[in-house]
Amino acid sequence: MFIAASILVVLTAGAVFSATPEPPAMPPAPVVDLAGIIRPEVKTHLNGMLRELERKTGAEFVILTVSSLDGEGIESFTLRMAERWKLGKKGKDNGMLLTIALNDKKYRFDTGYGLESILPDSFLGTLGREQLRPHFRKGDYSTGILNAASIIAQRIAEEKKVALGDRAASPPATAPQQSQEESSDLFVWIALGIAVVVLFGIVGLVMFASRGRRSSGGPYTGGYYGGGGFGSGGFGGGGGSFGGGGGSFGGGGGSFGGGGASGDWGGDSGGDSGSGSDSSND
C-alpha cells in the first residue's frame, strides 16, 4: 500500500509540474505567453503595440512562448501553429509568428509570404542574434522579446508608410528581473515541498487505516482523493484568456511557406538558420 501510494504521488506531481499547456485554438491576443516569461507590463505594452500594427497595416504578428516542444522541431511546431491560426489576411499573407521554447532554448521567426520581402531571413537571423540571444542568456526574456518585436513592428510600419504610436517608439523601461533559472529553482523547491507534505499525509492515513483495521476488523472505506486532491482547483488554473479583452487574433486566412529564421541560446556556438537551411516541414 505504501509503495503504491508513493508511486501515485510521484506520477501525479510529475503530471502537474511538467505538463506543457496546449496552445489555444485561436490566439486571444497577440501575446500568448504559455511559459510565463514575459513581465505583465511588457505583455500589456506588446499587446497594445501589435494590435495597433494590425489596425494600421493589416499585418498580424503573434508572439508565442511555450515551456517545451515535447520533442518536436521548432520549425515544424511554429509552422504548424501559424497555419492553425491562419495569421494574416487571405491574399495578402501578412502574418508573422515568433515562437520561444523555454526549456529547449530555441526560438523561431516564421513569416507569411507577404512579409518575406520586408522581413528577409537574413534580417531575422541577425535580429535573433543581436536581441534575443544575449538577453535570453541572462534570463531577461522580456527585454529581448520587446526589443525584437518593436524593431519588426517599426520596419513593417515604415514599409507601409504609417506611423505607430509611442508604444513602438518608446518601449517601457525594463527593470532588472529575477532570472528564469532562479525562478525555476524556486519552483522546483516548492514542488518538492508539496510532494513531501502529500507523501507524509498518505503515510499517516495508511498507518491510521492499518490501526483501524486491527482494532475493528472492518475495511478502510475512506477516500483520500474523494472530491479533492489535485483534480480540482490548485495548479494550472485554466479558464480566462491571455492578454485580456480586445477580441481574438488570427483567423484571417493567411498562408505561410516556411520563410523565417531559427536560433537558440544554449551554449557558446548556437547557430541561426533561415528557411534555406531549415527543413520547415520536419
N, C-alpha and C positions, 0 to 999 in steps of 0.2 A: 504493500500500500504506500509506504513512504517513498520507494523508488519511483512508482508510477506518478505520485504527486509531484515529485521533484522534476521529472521529465516534462510533466504538463506545464509547470511554472516556466521552465526554460523555453519550451516551444512557444508558449503564449507571449512571454516577454520578447522573444525574438521577432514574432509576428508584429507586435505592437511597435517596436522601436526601429525595425529595419524596413518596413513596408514602404514602397515608393508610391506616393499618391498618383492616381491616373489623371492625366491632363483632361480638362473638361471637354465636352463635345464641341463647344464653341468658346472662344476666349471672352469672358465677361468684360474685360478691359484690356488695354494694350499691354499691361504688365501682368504676367501670370507667374507669380513668384512661389512656386511649389516648394522650393528648397528653403525659403525663408531667409535669404541672404541680403535682401535689399532693405535699407532702413526706411521706416514709414514715410518720413518727409521726402526722401528721394523718390520713393514709389509714387507719392502723390504728384510730385513735380513731373516725373516722367509721363504719367498718365495724362496730365494736362497738356504737355508738350506734344505727345504723339496724337492725341485727339485733335489738337489744333492743326497738326500736319495733315491729318486725314481730311479735315474740313476744307483746308485751303488748296491742297494739291491732289486729293483723292488717293494718295499712297497710304496703304495700311501697313504699319510697322509694329510687330508684336515682339515682346521680349519674354522668353520662357526660361525659367530655371527649374531644374529637377535635381533630386538628390542623386539618382543613379540612372544609368541607361539600361541596367539589368542585362548586360551582355550585348546589347545592340550597338551597332556602329553609330557614331554621332551624325554622319552624313545621311544614312538611311532613316534614322529617327527624325531628324529635322525636316527632311523632305516629306516624310510621311505625315508629320504634323501640319506642315504648310499646305499639303494637298487636302488633308482632312478639313482644315479651317477655311480653305479657299480664300486666302488673303488676297486683297487687291480687287480691282474691278474687272469684270469679264470684258475681254477685248483689249484692255489696257495692260493687264497682268502686272500691276504696280504694287505687288505685295512684297513684304520682307519679314523674315523671321530670324531672330538671334536666339540661339539655344545655348545655355550654360549648364553643364552637367557637373555638379559639385564633386562628388566622390571620384568620378572618372578623371577630373581635372581637364576637361575638354570643352571647347566652345565651337560653334559653327554659325556663320552668316549664310543664309540662303536668300537669294534674290529672285523675284519673278522676272519673266522675260523683259517686261517693260522697264525695269530698273537696271538691267545689266550694263547698259551704256553709261548710266550715271554713276553706278557703283561697281566698277570692274573688279575682278577677282584680286588684281594686284593691289588696288586701293584698300580693299577689305583686309587682305593679308597684312599689310603694313599697319592698318588701324588696330588689328588684334595684337600685333607685336608691341606697338607703342603705348596702347591704352589699357587693354585687358590684361595681358600677361604680367606686367610689372606690378599692377595694383592687386591682382588676384594672388600673386605670390606672397604679398604682405597681408592677405586676408581682408583687404579693403575692396570688397566686391562692388559696393555701392558707387564708389568713385570711378572705377573702371567702366562700369556699365553706363553711368551717367555721361561720362566724357565721350565714349564711343557713340552713344545714341544721339547726343547733341550735335556731334560732328556730322553724322549721317543725316539728321533732320535738316541741318543748315544746308548741306550740299543739295539735297532734294529741293528744298525751298528756293535756293538760288537758281537751280536749273529751270524751275517752273516760274521764276520771276515773281515770287511772292515773299512777303516778309513775315517771319514768325515773331511772336511777342517776346517778352523778357525771359520767358522760360528757357528758350534755347540760347539766347544771347548771354544771359547771366544766371547760370545754374547756381543752386544754393550752396553755401559754404559746407564743406564736408568735414565734420568734426571727427577727431580720432575715434575709432571704434574698436571694440574688443575683437580680436582676430577670430576667424572661423574655427581655427584649431583649438583656441582656448574655450570657445563656446561648445565645441564638440566634446572636449574633455569633461566639462562640467555636466553636460547632458549624460555622458556615459556613467559618471558617478551617481547622478540622480537615479538613472535607470537601475544600476546595481543595487542602490539602497532600497528602492521599491521592491525589487525582486527578492532581496533578503528578508524584508518585512513580510511579504506574502508567503515566502517559504517557511519562516518560523510560524506564521499563523496556521499554515496547513499542518505542520508538525504538531502544533499544540492541539488542533482539532482531532488529528489521528490518535494522539495519546489519550485525549479525553474520551473519544469514542471507544477505544480499547478498554478503558476502565469501566465505561458504561456497560459494555457487553459482558465484562467479567462479573459485574455486580447484578445485572438484571437478566442476562441471557438473551435479551432481545436484540434485533439487528439495529444497526445505526441507520436511521432514516433521514437524518437532517441533510439538507443540500446546501453546501457552502456557496455554490455558484448560483443558486436559485434567485432569479430576479436581480442579480447584481453582478459583481465581478467586472472583468474588462469589457464585457459586451455592451454595457450601457453607459453612455457618457464617457468621461475620462479623456484619454488622449486622442489626438487627431481631429476632434471637433466634428467636421462635416457641416453641411448646411452653410448658408451665407454665400456671398460671392466675392471674388477677388477684386480689389481696387475700388469697390463702391460704385454707386449709381452711374448713370450715363448710358445705359443700354449695352448690348453686347457688341463685339467687334468681329470682323471677318464675315464669311459667307457671301462675298461679292462675286465669286466665280473666277478668281484669278488663277493663272497657271504658272507652274514652276518647272524649270528644266535642269535643275542641278547647279546653276551658277552660284558662285559664292566662294567662301574660303573657310578653312578649318584651322584650328590650332589647339595648343594645350599649354598648361603652365606647370607641368610636373617635371622636375629635373632641370638641368642646365642646357640641354640640347633639344628641347621641344621645338618641333618644326611646324610650319604652316603650309597648307596646301590649298590650291584653288581647284575649281571643278576640272581643270585639265588633268590633274594628277589624282584626284579623288575618284573612287567608284561610288557615285552618288546613289546607286540603287543596290547597295550591298544587302 
